């Protein structure tokens, strides 16, 4: 076994993983292919380059991403610390000056005596060495082939086409009802949202006129193969989606006793039954438009969208099939994954995965593991991406993946406050000293 740990990828997850390993006194070889080679979305030489929004989302503890950031602050996350230092005014959100942020991360990595930054593309994974693969959503073709080999071709995806996911607690069950088509006995796995003609036509008109995200040229070639966005399907005719994903045949609206004019189905998305995804609603609408238009569907007026629909180029593995809740590859415990390739979605989530993968790469040297409490967002995310899910899609931080409270709290803001309180308490109980980790 080598006296160093390899990290492949100098993005958010890779840099956080390298830092967490180095602070434990372990040498790190951090590989970054820039500036010798760039992905289609990257343009500068710095590490941790941010290519989309400069927002790390809310800082509030009534927001799951805000709670995740606080967990990371208490665990001495390098990248969250730098994000705080390079922040720009953004109300209650944490937004950064992207150039200052990436430059500061690069300086910290380059100045760390335990980290050797190697600027070259990795084309081969050495399966007998402890390695963290954190190559992001635009992993190079060469490395994708290697990942394909070690995970199995059926477990590697290149395009993320996902429907929105909704917190069950926010659905109006005065309108919604459980059941499957034709009332199949004992099948209550779907939540159904019936629409009358007037409701459908109002929804349809807004859907076909809503603003869409402009895709990169490299995404347009393959993104829609076999997965038509709901808004594109709708533009083919006023009844197209009513005879497709919104087909009402086999249902009776309990409020009227009649067949609905159209019907939206929600399918259970996690084991706990707290999250539901919108069946057939893969979409390229802007997030704000998704909230506005999809909230018009009866029963979703006050819906909490824990994840919006996305259709973009995103290399990711089928984590429930191949990873443990320590981001460790089941078939080879020398290999770890972190960042968006591991099945988490978002900047802060990628940082959290890098932190945990880094800690467990060090723990591997001691034949131990670092497990986070399921009540924390860090722990809940790792449980989500490693729990059996036949319809797995990458997930971002949200309160729906945390264990439900024993005592129900109807007010959602008070419920979120309580969940945050429990999460931080559990974190302190498990990791008693800042930056020091109990090995479990």
C-alpha positions in Angstrom: 0.0 0.0 0.0 1.3 3.4 -0.9 2.0 6.1 1.7 -0.2 8.6 -0.2 -3.8 8.8 -1.4 -4.7 9.7 -5.0 -7.4 12.2 -5.8 -8.5 12.5 -9.4 -10.1 15.8 -10.2 -9.4 19.3 -9.0 -13.0 20.5 -8.7 -15.0 21.3 -5.5 -15.2 17.7 -4.3 -11.6 16.8 -5.2 -10.1 19.8 -3.5 -12.1 19.3 -0.3 -11.1 15.6 -0.2 -7.4 16.5 -0.7 -7.5 19.0 2.1 -9.3 16.7 4.5 -6.7 14.0 3.8 -3.8 16.3 4.1 -4.9 17.8 7.4 -4.8 14.2 8.9 -1.0 14.2 8.0 -1.4 11.9 4.9 0.3 12.8 1.6 -2.0 13.4 -1.4 -1.4 13.3 -5.1 -4.1 15.5 -6.6 -4.5 15.2 -10.4 -6.1 17.9 -12.5 -6.0 17.8 -16.3 -6.2 21.6 -16.8 -4.5 23.4 -18.5 -3.4 20.5 -20.7 -7.0 19.6 -21.5 -10.3 21.3 -20.8 -13.9 20.0 -20.6 -16.4 21.7 -22.9 -17.6 23.9 -20.0 -14.3 24.9 -18.3 -12.1 27.9 -19.3 -9.4 28.9 -16.7 -6.5 27.2 -15.1 -7.6 27.5 -11.4 -8.9 24.6 -9.3 -12.5 24.5 -8.1 -13.7 26.5 -11.1 -17.4 27.4 -10.9 -19.0 27.3 -14.4 -22.7 27.9 -13.7 -24.3 30.1 -11.0 -22.0 31.7 -8.4 -24.6 31.0 -5.7 -24.1 28.4 -3.0 -27.8 28.8 -2.1 -29.3 29.9 1.2 -27.5 30.3 4.5 -30.7 30.0 6.5 -31.0 26.9 8.8 -34.6 26.6 7.6 -33.1 25.6 4.2 -31.5 22.2 3.9 -28.6 23.6 1.9 -28.1 26.2 4.6 -28.0 23.5 7.2 -25.5 21.5 5.1 -23.2 24.5 5.0 -23.4 24.9 8.7 -22.5 21.3 9.2 -19.5 21.8 6.9 -18.4 24.9 8.7 -18.4 23.0 12.0 -16.3 20.3 10.3 -13.7 22.7 9.1 -14.5 22.5 5.4 -11.8 24.4 3.4 -14.1 25.3 0.5 -16.9 26.6 2.6 -14.4 28.7 4.6 -13.1 30.2 1.3 -16.6 30.7 0.0 -17.4 32.7 3.2 -14.2 34.8 2.7 -14.9 35.5 -1.0 -18.6 36.1 -0.7 -20.5 38.9 -2.4 -23.8 40.5 -1.3 -26.7 38.1 -2.1 -29.3 38.7 0.6 -29.7 35.5 2.7 -27.8 33.4 0.2 -24.0 32.7 0.1 -22.7 33.8 -3.3 -19.1 34.1 -4.2 -16.8 36.1 -6.5 -16.1 33.1 -8.6 -12.6 34.2 -9.7 -11.4 35.1 -6.2 -12.9 31.8 -4.9 -11.1 29.6 -7.4 -7.9 31.5 -7.1 -8.0 31.2 -3.2 -8.7 27.5 -3.4 -5.8 27.0 -5.8 -3.4 28.9 -3.5 -4.4 26.9 -0.5 -3.9 23.6 -2.3 -0.6 24.6 -3.9 0.7 25.9 -0.5 -0.2 22.7 1.4 3.0 20.7 1.9 1.0 17.4 2.1 -0.6 17.9 -1.3 1.3 17.4 -4.6 -0.7 19.0 -7.5 -0.1 17.1 -10.7 -1.4 18.8 -13.9 -2.1 15.9 -16.2 -5.0 13.8 -17.4 -5.5 10.4 -15.7 -6.4 7.7 -18.1 -6.0 4.7 -15.9 -7.3 3.8 -12.4 -4.9 1.8 -10.3 -7.3 -0.4 -8.4 -4.7 -1.5 -5.8 -4.2 2.1 -4.6 -6.5 4.2 -2.4 -8.1 6.6 -4.9 -10.9 9.1 -4.9 -12.5 9.7 -8.3 -14.0 13.3 -8.3 -14.0 14.1 -11.9 -17.3 15.9 -12.1 -20.2 15.9 -14.5 -18.0 16.3 -17.6 -15.6 13.5 -17.0 -13.1 13.0 -19.9 -13.8 10.2 -22.4 -10.6 8.3 -21.5 -11.5 8.2 -17.8 -15.1 7.5 -18.5 -14.0 4.2 -20.2 -12.0 3.3 -17.0 -15.0 4.0 -14.8 -17.2 2.1 -17.1 -14.9 -0.9 -16.6 -14.8 -0.8 -12.8 -18.5 -0.1 -12.2 -20.0 -2.0 -15.1 -21.4 -0.3 -18.3 -25.0 -0.5 -17.0 -24.1 1.6 -14.0 -22.6 4.7 -15.8 -24.8 7.4 -17.2 -24.0 10.5 -19.3 -27.2 12.4 -19.4 -29.3 13.5 -16.5 -32.9 13.7 -17.5 -34.9 13.9 -14.2 -38.4 15.0 -13.3 -39.1 17.3 -10.3 -39.3 15.7 -6.9 -41.8 17.0 -4.3 -42.0 16.8 -0.5 -45.1 14.7 0.3 -45.9 16.9 3.3 -46.6 19.8 0.9 -49.2 18.0 -1.2 -52.8 18.9 -0.7 -54.6 15.7 0.0 -58.0 17.4 -0.1 -57.4 17.1 -3.9 -54.8 14.4 -4.3 -55.5 10.7 -3.7 -53.6 7.4 -3.7 -54.2 4.6 -6.1 -53.2 3.1 -9.4 -55.0 2.9 -12.8 -58.3 1.0 -12.7 -58.0 0.8 -8.9 -55.6 -2.2 -8.8 -56.1 -4.0 -5.5 -53.5 -3.0 -2.9 -51.5 -0.7 -5.2 -51.2 2.7 -3.5 -47.7 3.5 -4.8 -48.9 6.6 -6.8 -50.4 9.9 -5.7 -52.8 11.2 -8.3 -53.7 14.8 -9.1 -56.9 15.2 -11.1 -57.6 18.2 -13.4 -60.8 19.4 -14.9 -60.9 20.9 -18.5 -60.5 24.5 -17.3 -57.6 23.7 -15.0 -55.9 21.6 -17.7 -56.2 24.3 -20.4 -54.8 27.0 -18.0 -51.9 24.8 -17.1 -51.3 23.8 -20.7 -51.1 27.4 -21.9 -48.5 28.4 -19.3 -46.5 25.2 -20.0 -46.0 25.8 -23.7 -45.1 29.4 -23.2 -42.8 29.0 -20.2 -39.1 29.9 -20.5 -36.6 27.1 -21.1 -32.9 26.7 -20.2 -30.5 27.2 -23.1 -28.4 24.1 -23.5 -24.7 24.1 -24.4 -24.0 23.0 -27.9 -22.3 19.8 -26.7 -25.5 18.9 -24.8 -27.9 19.3 -27.7 -26.6 16.3 -29.7 -28.0 13.5 -27.5 -29.9 15.0 -24.6 -33.4 14.3 -25.9 -32.9 10.8 -27.3 -35.6 8.6 -25.7 -36.6 11.3 -23.2 -38.9 14.0 -24.5 -39.2 17.1 -22.3 -42.8 17.6 -21.2 -43.0 21.1 -22.7 -41.7 19.9 -26.1 -44.3 17.1 -26.1 -47.0 19.6 -25.1 -46.2 21.8 -28.1 -47.1 19.0 -30.5 -50.8 19.6 -29.7 -53.2 20.5 -27.0 -54.1 16.9 -26.3 -50.7 15.2 -26.7 -49.8 15.1 -23.1 -53.4 14.3 -22.1 -53.1 11.1 -24.1 -49.5 10.6 -22.8 -48.2 11.1 -19.2 -51.4 13.0 -18.1 -53.7 10.3 -19.4 -56.8 10.0 -17.0 -58.1 6.6 -18.2 -58.8 4.2 -15.4 -59.3 6.9 -12.7 -62.2 8.4 -10.9 -61.9 11.8 -9.1 -63.2 11.1 -5.6 -64.6 14.6 -5.4 -66.8 14.3 -8.4 -67.2 10.6 -9.0 -66.3 11.2 -12.7 -63.2 10.6 -14.8 -60.9 13.6 -14.7 -60.1 15.5 -17.9 -56.4 15.0 -17.2 -54.4 13.5 -14.4 -50.8 13.9 -13.1 -49.2 11.0 -11.2 -46.5 11.2 -8.6 -44.4 8.1 -7.9 -42.7 7.3 -4.6 -39.0 8.2 -4.8 -37.5 7.1 -1.5 -37.9 4.2 0.9 -39.4 6.3 3.6 -42.2 7.5 1.3 -41.5 11.2 2.0 -40.5 12.2 -1.6 -42.5 11.8 -4.8 -41.4 12.5 -8.4 -43.6 13.8 -11.2 -44.1 10.9 -13.6 -43.2 11.9 -17.2 -42.2 15.4 -16.3 -38.6 15.5 -17.5 -38.2 19.1 -18.3 -35.8 21.8 -19.5 -37.8 24.7 -18.0 -36.0 27.2 -15.9 -36.3 26.4 -12.2 -38.5 29.5 -11.4 -40.8 28.5 -14.3 -41.1 25.0 -13.0 -42.2 26.3 -9.6 -44.7 28.7 -11.2 -46.2 26.4 -13.8 -46.2 23.1 -11.9 -47.8 24.8 -8.9 -50.8 25.3 -11.1 -51.5 21.6 -11.0 -54.4 20.9 -8.5 -52.9 19.7 -5.2 -49.5 21.3 -5.8 -50.4 24.9 -5.0 -48.0 25.0 -2.0 -45.7 22.2 -3.2 -42.1 22.2 -1.9 -39.9 21.1 -4.9 -36.9 19.5 -3.2 -35.4 19.0 -6.6 -36.3 20.6 -9.9 -36.3 18.8 -13.2 -33.1 18.8 -15.2 -31.9 17.8 -18.6 -28.1 18.3 -19.0 -24.8 16.6 -19.7 -23.9 14.9 -16.4 -21.7 11.8 -16.0 -22.8 10.0 -12.9 -22.9 6.4 -11.6 -25.8 4.4 -10.4 -24.7 4.8 -6.8 -27.2 2.6 -5.0 -25.9 -0.3 -7.1 -22.2 0.3 -6.7 -21.4 2.6 -3.6 -21.6 2.3 0.1 -22.7 5.1 2.5 -19.0 6.1 2.8 -18.7 6.8 -1.0 -16.7 3.5 -1.3 -17.0 1.3 -4.3 -18.6 -2.0 -3.2 -16.5 -4.1 -5.6 -13.2 -2.5 -4.6 -12.8 -0.8 -1.2 -9.7 1.0 -2.4 -11.8 3.2 -4.7 -14.0 6.1 -3.6 -16.2 8.5 -5.6 -17.0 12.1 -4.8 -18.8 15.0 -6.3 -21.5 15.0 -8.9 -20.3 11.7 -10.4 -21.3 10.0 -7.1 -24.9 11.0 -7.4 -25.1 14.2 -5.4 -26.3 17.4 -7.1 -25.0 20.9 -6.3 -21.9 22.8 -5.2 -22.3 22.3 -1.5 -23.4 18.7 -1.8 -20.3 18.0 -3.9 -18.1 19.6 -1.2 -19.8 17.5 1.5 -19.2 14.3 -0.5 -15.5 15.2 -1.0 -15.2 15.8 2.8 -16.7 12.4 3.6 -14.8 10.5 0.9 -11.6 12.1 2.1 -12.2 11.1 5.7 -13.0 7.6 4.7 -10.0 7.3 2.4 -7.8 8.0 5.5 -10.0 5.7 7.6 -9.3 2.9 5.1 -5.6 3.0 6.1 -6.8 2.1 9.6 -9.4 -0.4 8.3 -12.2 1.7 9.8 -15.0 3.9 8.6 -16.4 7.4 9.3 -20.2 7.3 9.4 -22.3 10.5 9.8 -25.6 10.4 11.7 -28.6 9.9 9.5 -30.2 13.0 11.1 -27.5 15.2 9.5 -27.8 16.3 5.8 -24.3 14.9 5.1 -25.5 11.5 6.5 -28.9 11.6 4.8 -27.3 12.4 1.4 -24.9 9.4 1.7 -27.8 7.2 2.8 -29.9 8.4 -0.2 -27.2 7.7 -2.8 -26.4 4.2 -1.4 -30.0 3.0 -0.8 -31.7 0.7 -3.4 -33.6 2.8 -5.9 -34.6 1.4 -9.3 -35.3 5.0 -10.5 -32.2 6.6 -9.1 -31.4 10.2 -10.1 -28.8 12.5 -8.5 -30.1 14.3 -5.4 -29.5 17.7 -3.8 -29.8 18.6 -0.1 -33.4 18.7 1.1 -35.3 18.1 4.3 -37.3 15.3 2.7 -34.3 12.9 2.9 -34.0 13.4 6.7 -35.8 11.0 9.1 -39.3 12.3 9.9 -39.8 13.9 13.3 -41.5 11.6 16.0 -43.7 14.5 17.0 -45.4 16.0 13.9 -45.0 19.7 13.4 -47.5 21.2 10.9 -45.8 24.5 10.4 -43.1 23.7 7.9 -40.7 26.5 9.0 -40.9 25.3 12.6 -40.5 21.7 11.4 -37.3 22.7 9.5 -36.0 24.6 12.5 -36.5 21.4 14.6 -34.8 19.2 12.0 -31.8 21.6 11.9 -31.6 21.6 15.7 -31.5 17.8 15.8 -29.0 17.6 13.0 -26.5 20.0 14.6 -27.0 18.3 18.0 -26.3 14.9 16.5 -23.2 16.3 14.7 -21.8 17.7 17.9 -22.4 14.4 19.7 -20.6 12.4 17.1 -17.8 14.8 16.3 -16.9 16.4 19.6 -13.9 18.5 18.6 -13.9 20.8 15.6 -12.0 19.1 12.8 -11.5 15.9 14.8 -13.4 12.8 13.8 -14.4 9.8 15.8 -13.7 6.7 13.8 -16.7 4.4 13.9 
